Amino acid sequence: MIKIISLTTSLLLTLNTVFAAEAGMPQLDPTYWASQVFWLTIIFSAIYFLIAKIFVPKIKVNIDARESQIRKDIDEANSLKEEADKKLQKYNSLIDEAKLEARKILSEGRKKINEDIQAKKDQIEKDIQKETFGATKEIEKFKINSLNKVNVISEEIISEIIQDIFKEDLNKSSIKATVSEVMKERKNQI
Amino acid sequence: MATNPMHQFNVYKIGPEIKINGIDLSFTNASLFMLISAISISIFLLLGTKDKKIIPGKFQLLSEILYNFISKMISDTAGKKAKPYFPFIFSLFIFVLFCNMVGMLPYSFTVTSHIIVTLAFAMFIFIGVTILGFVIHGFKYLKIFVPSGVPVVLLPIIMIIEIISYLSRPVSLSVRLFANMMAGHTMLKVFGGFVISLGLVAGWLPLTFSVALTGLEILVAFLQAYVFAILTCIYLNDALNLHH
């Protein structure tokens, strides 16, 4: 049975080819037109449903997933960039603050030092004044003392001279009075 | 017989004869190569959608490129309204492309080199688009035959021309693909025959032509699939967005 079928099919096959070759264009031979349209309908419908129901949605899901992933990544990158910018701003403001503070500290220190120097200068000047005042006073005192001493020495010298010359003692009070008178005159002359 | 360049287009039965109501629906070599194309498409798309990677592999990248290519083609020609017909255009393009490409293999059969196959596609598209046009626009769809801004005197002539051009759409669509595929394959076969008959002495020239023609035919195989799909998009656009 199988042999017969194969024989007939092979025979038909060769007959067919002979017939088609004789016809010129096998495309215009209508023997298998119906068959071709029939199988085309079946096979194309099958591939259409496969593509429409399985493959296209799958590819679409893939592409959408990638797009959303890319969008997410870009958003994340943007937010990170913003954060970085904020940090940078913060850092800059911190540096500015620090600079300002440093300047403040510097100026304060300078001011304090100046004040200190001024205070010390004042103190020293006051001390110098005091010392000068004390020294002047002392000089004055010395002056008066020396004058008195000069008087006493003069009196003694005079009394000794008188003794040497006149060999007698003179009244001390009188000598004193005379000396003081002379001194007064001198003073007036000066 | 083997040197007859038209021999490659013969359709013959494979397996048992199937007859329904006296119509021969036997499984033929044409059916076999349709099936091979369909299976190749399935394997290709299966490989393309197997991994769902953010960074795609080779097959995933190819399938996504194909998807984006067709998506862009549809949105460029038919606009947003054609979105529901995306799977159909996708299937149409990839099926015609694979049939053409499978036909480029030596000793294979080119499904699309048969007028009945391309005519079946073209008639389906033509009837489908016409029904779609009437469903969406009602009788206003007849405005497609009346271009705007045409003087009244010229209108009857223009309308006749428009109707003829509309009715010839399936013919031009099917003959374009069928004739391109048939002519290319016949030419390849003729030059191949020359290589044998001219032998070692002068066979080099037709061999060179044969190699060049193979490259050209691969280009044509892609181009015709693209043209078929884009013309379908344009017809769909006419039905969806009435411009005239």
Contacts between the chains, C-beta under 8 A, distances in Angstrom:
chain1	res1	chain2	res2	distance
A	5	B	16	7.2
A	9	B	13	6.7
A	9	B	15	7.6
A	9	B	16	7.9
A	12	B	12	7.7
A	12	B	13	6.4
A	13	B	12	5.0
A	13	B	13	6.9
A	16	B	10	6.9
A	16	B	11	7.8
A	16	B	12	4.7
A	16	B	13	7.2
A	17	B	1	7.1
A	17	B	7	7.1
A	17	B	10	5.2
A	17	B	12	6.4
A	18	B	1	7.7
A	20	B	6	7.9
A	20	B	7	7.9
A	20	B	9	7.8
A	20	B	10	4.3
A	20	B	11	7.3
A	21	B	1	5.9
A	21	B	4	5.5
A	21	B	6	7.0
A	21	B	7	6.0
A	21	B	10	7.1
A	24	B	6	6.8
A	25	B	6	6.2
A	25	B	9	7.3
A	26	B	6	6.2
A	26	B	9	4.4
A	26	B	10	4.8
A	26	B	11	6.3
A	27	B	9	6.0
A	27	B	113	7.1
A	27	B	114	5.1
A	27	B	115	4.9
A	27	B	116	7.3
A	27	B	178	7.1
A	27	B	182	6.8
A	28	B	115	7.4
A	29	B	11	7.6
A	31	B	11	7.5
A	31	B	24	6.7
A	32	B	11	4.5
A	32	B	13	7.8
A	32	B	24	6.7
A	32	B	26	7.3
A	32	B	28	5.4
A	32	B	30	7.0
A	33	B	116	4.6
A	34	B	23	4.7
A	34	B	24	6.3
A	34	B	25	6.1
A	35	B	11	7.9
A	35	B	18	8.0
A	35	B	24	5.7
A	35	B	25	4.9
A	35	B	26	5.5
A	35	B	27	7.6
A	35	B	28	5.6
A	35	B	30	7.6
A	35	B	31	6.9
A	36	B	11	7.1
A	36	B	28	7.0
A	36	B	30	5.2
A	36	B	31	7.2
A	36	B	114	6.3
A	36	B	116	5.2
A	36	B	117	5.7
A	36	B	120	7.7
A	37	B	116	6.3
A	37	B	117	7.7
A	37	B	120	4.9
A	38	B	25	4.7
A	39	B	25	7.7
A	39	B	27	6.9
A	39	B	28	7.5
A	39	B	30	7.1
A	39	B	31	3.7
A	39	B	34	5.9
A	39	B	35	7.9
A	40	B	34	6.1
A	40	B	111	7.8
A	40	B	117	5.7
A	40	B	120	5.7
A	40	B	121	7.9
A	41	B	120	7.6
A	43	B	31	7.4
A	43	B	34	4.6
A	43	B	35	5.9
A	43	B	38	5.0
A	44	B	34	7.8
A	44	B	38	7.8
A	44	B	91	7.1
A	44	B	95	6.1
A	46	B	38	6.5
A	47	B	38	4.6
A	47	B	41	5.9
A	47	B	42	7.2
A	47	B	91	5.8
A	47	B	94	8.0
A	47	B	95	5.9
A	48	B	87	6.8
A	48	B	88	6.6
A	48	B	91	4.4
A	50	B	42	6.1
A	50	B	45	7.7
A	51	B	41	7.8
A	51	B	45	7.0
A	51	B	87	5.5
A	51	B	90	5.8
A	51	B	91	4.7
A	51	B	94	7.3
A	52	B	87	3.5
A	52	B	88	7.6
A	52	B	91	7.2
A	54	B	49	7.7
A	55	B	45	4.3
A	55	B	46	7.9
A	55	B	48	7.6
A	55	B	49	5.8
A	55	B	63	7.6
A	56	B	67	7.2
A	56	B	86	6.9
A	56	B	87	5.1
A	56	B	90	6.2
A	58	B	49	4.0
A	58	B	52	7.9
A	59	B	48	7.0
A	59	B	49	6.1
A	59	B	63	5.7
A	59	B	64	6.1
A	59	B	67	4.7
A	60	B	67	7.4
A	61	B	52	7.4
A	62	B	49	7.1
A	62	B	52	5.4
A	62	B	56	7.6
A	62	B	60	7.0
A	62	B	64	6.8
A	63	B	64	6.0
A	63	B	67	6.8
A	63	B	68	7.5
A	65	B	52	7.0
A	65	B	54	7.3
A	66	B	54	5.6
A	69	B	54	5.6
